[in-house]
Amino acid sequence: MSSTTATLNGLWELPPLILYPFNERIPPSTLLDSSKAALMLSGLVPNDGTDPDDLKRRLLAGRYAEVRMLFFLGKDVLRWVEQCQDVVQRTPELAEIGDLRAQSFAGLLTDNPPENVRSKLVKWGVADYASVFSRGIGLNSVFTEPPRFDLLTAPFLCSYHHYADALFRSYMALQAHRKIAQSNFRFELYASGEYSRMLEEQWGKS
């Protein structure tokens, strides 16, 4: 469905986007071994003598870990999107616009986040935040919980990013919506621990 891009007059504060840590206990070596296995299987680096089947197992284990991490990240993002929709419903001048949908806020985050959010993500080492957030949203559009490893095919795991990208495009096309810009909406980004400490400091001053 189409989207509208008419300019809004005003600046509105949205809820903070709070990202929670992954309680996955995934050893850093899992992702590193997966990356090395992918390079060896593709012939980009010489094989160190590891059996190809073992390389494939390492590759799939790493890709599955990535899918789980993106899923939980997407869950945080969609929780924030719902909070933004609640702001719209409680703000008469926004509610009367009529086409501020979930996709409007998903697009704001992935395409045009406020500079303070973008710079913080880059500081955290998340340069390609658009892909990270959009893939998390895409996975959450079809799964309510991370699927078990044995329910996913090897081709899906090897190319999950293509599937997640397509799912995000489908999600964005579900409803006609207004494209919104950072000039009209601002919000903050926090890691959950950082946000908790900030609240404790505020409570201590009250």
N, C-alpha and C positions, 0 to 999 in steps of 0.2 A: 504494500500500500504506500501511497505517497506521503511526503512530509511537507509541512509549511515552514517558511523561514522568516515570516514577518517580524520586524523588530519590536521588542517590548520596551516599554518605558518604566524604568524602576530598577531597584537593586534589592534582591531578597536573600536572606540568610537561610541556608539549608542546614540540616543536621550534620554533624561531623561523620565522616566515613571512618569507622573503627575496624582495623584489621587484626584478627586474632591469630595467635601462634598456632602452628600445626602441631598437634599432639600425636605425631605419627611415629616418632622414634626411628626415623629413616637415617641410617648412617650416611654421612657425606660421601663415603666411598661408593654407595649404590649408584648415585648419579654420575660420579666420575667414571666408574667402571662401565656404565652404560654408554657414555660418550666415547670412551676408548673403543668399546666393542663396535659401535656404529662406524667409526673410522676404519677399523680393521676389516669389517665385513664389506665395506664399500671399496676397499683397496686403496684408500687415501694414505694409510700408514701401513708399514709391514706388519704382518701377523707375528706375534711373539711366540708362536708355537701352541697357542691355546686352541683346543678343539672348536670347530665352527659351531657345533651345537651348544657348547658352553658359552660362546660369544653371543649367540642368539638369546640364550636364557638371561645373560647379563643385560642385554639391550632391552628385552621386554620387561625385566624387573625395574629398570630405571624409568622406562616410559610409563609403567603403571604407577610408580611413585609420583611422577609428574602429573598424571591424570588426577590422582587423589589430592595433591596439593592445589591444583587449579580448581578442583571441585569445591574445596572448602573456602578458597579465596572468593569464588563466585557466590557462595552462600552469603558471605559477609557483604558483598556488593549488592546483592538483591535485597538483603535486609535494609540496607541504606536506601535503595530505590523505593522500597515500600514506605520508609519514613518520609522521603521526599514527597511521595504522593499524598501522604497524610497532611503535610504542610499545605499542599495545594488545596485540599478539601477544606482546611480550616482557615484559608486566606481568601476572602471574597474576591479580591481583584484577580487572583490567580484562577480560582475556581470558575469564574465567568468566562475565561478564555476558552475553555472547553476541550482543547486538544493537547493539554500537557499530560502525556502518558508516561508509563514506565520507561518506554523507549526514549523519551525526551531526556531523561536523566541518565540512562545508560549511555546515550550518545554524548552527553556533556562530559561524562567521565572519560570515555574512550577517545573522543575526538578533540575536545576543547576544554580541558580542565583548567581551573584557575591557576595562575602562575605559582602561587604558594604550594599548591598540591603537586604540580609538575616538578618543581625544583626539589621538593622533599623526596619524591619517588626517585629522581635521578641521584640524589644524595644517598639513597638507600641502595643504589646500584640497579634500579629497575628502569633502564632506558626505554625499553620497548613495552611500556605500560599498557599501550592500546591493545596489543596482542594478548598480554597476560590477562587483563580484565575481560576482554571480549570472549576469550576462550573459556574463562571461568563461568561467565554468564551462559555461554552456549551449552556447556556441560550440564548446568543446573536447569536448563530448559527441558531436558529429557530425563534426568535422573533425580530422584528424591534423596537418594543416598549413593555414595560411591559404589559402583558395581564391583562384585568380587572378581578377582583376577581370572578365575576359570570361566567367567561368563563373557569375557571379551576375546575376540579373535586376534591372532597375531597381526594380520594386516591392519586391523583397527589401531592396535597399540603402536605399531610402527609409524602410522600416519595420523595419529589422533588429532594433531593440530589442524589438519585439513578438514576433518569432520567437525571439530569444534568451531572453526571459522565459518563453515557452512551453516551450522546450527545458530550461530550468532546472527548471521545475515537473515536467516529465517525469522528469528526472534524479532529483529528490528523491523521486518516487513509485516508483522502480524497485525499491527494497527496503524492507521494514519495518525501521525503525531507531529507536534511542533518541534523543530530544531531550536535548541536554546544555546546561549553563549555565556561565557564567563563574565561578560559585561553586565549581565543581569542576575547572575546567581553566583554566590560564593559559599565556600564551605572549607572546613579544615580536615586534615588527614592525620590520624593518630594510630600508632600501634596500641593494642589494648592496655599493655602495662604502662605506657606513657600517659594514656588517658586516665587510668586509675590514679596514678600519682598526682596528676593535675587536679582531679576531683578532691583527693585527700587534702591537698594544699588549700583549696578553696574552702573546704569544710572547716579546716583548722583556723581560718581567718574569720569565719562567721560567728 
